[in-house]
């Protein structure tokens, strides 16, 4: 396969062959869950990355949901299938890798464009069950390798599609609270830090889609964050988009990922140690 000749695969491949692929084996793996729709998928372009972002941090890996393997950031099957487009994970990973140089930072990303919280992301629905299965598979793989793993936090970038109808928008607050509550129950992390991107007001400009109830979803997201001290919300109105006024461009995804990293690190710094 041509992809095996990619120079960015050489070091991980050699490490795997030598049986030393795991980094920082004596430290607990910091695992982060990433979930959402198209702005979590991302339309950032790898070939537009500034030089400092082009090399993936050595202590970061991402779970390949299809192949059930850990990959170098940007080399999982989803990234390749999407022609090297990325979401907030590139800058987020860089921020976390710098903060935890002696730990492995592991990402499990589950996202799909156009998916709705109302019908696909609530507990028991298709995307949520896929999300749960993906991170459980990743955790099981780490445990099988004898590694200690902490599910340290979650990123959520979704809501655009729920603004298409008033019914979905009005239900968003209740649905989001239920989903976050279930994630915490399933992971056993009562105070799991969650960083959420509020959907952009740019959706109210001319788009190929109908996002008439954007303001309702935004208020719902703000209400969830206001009621939950472990949820941090980022206003994304300052982020630039493609011509569709919907999808964040390369610069915006790097900004969003960096801001998500900052918020997550602040949340982790105030966490009380588990007794």
Beta strands, then each sheet from edge to edge (+ up, - down):
strand 1: 29-36
strand 2: 44-45
strand 3: 60-64
strand 4: 69-71
strand 5: 85-86
strand 6: 105-111
strand 7: 149-157
strand 8: 193-198
strand 9: 231-235
sheet 1: 4+ 3- 6- 1- 7- 8- 9-
sheet 2: 2+ 5-
end
